[in-house]
């Protein structure tokens, strides 16, 4: 996934499900604080790829890569 989206920063994290107590993998988007995504469907990353293509996410990545020029 990183090869397909080289400008995006994300990491895998493990979270404990409050209801079941089971540990689950989540994908954390560094450009979108507070956002954790469930991988899937199955063992794919299609759910997270939808986020990577999202207009708001793309805007945040572009802002990080091209900060405003100070005068």
Secondary structure, 3 states (H helix, E strand, C coil): CCCCCCCCCEEEEEEECCCCCCEEEEEEECCCCCCEECCCCCCCCHHHHHHHHCHHHHHHHHHHHCCCCCC
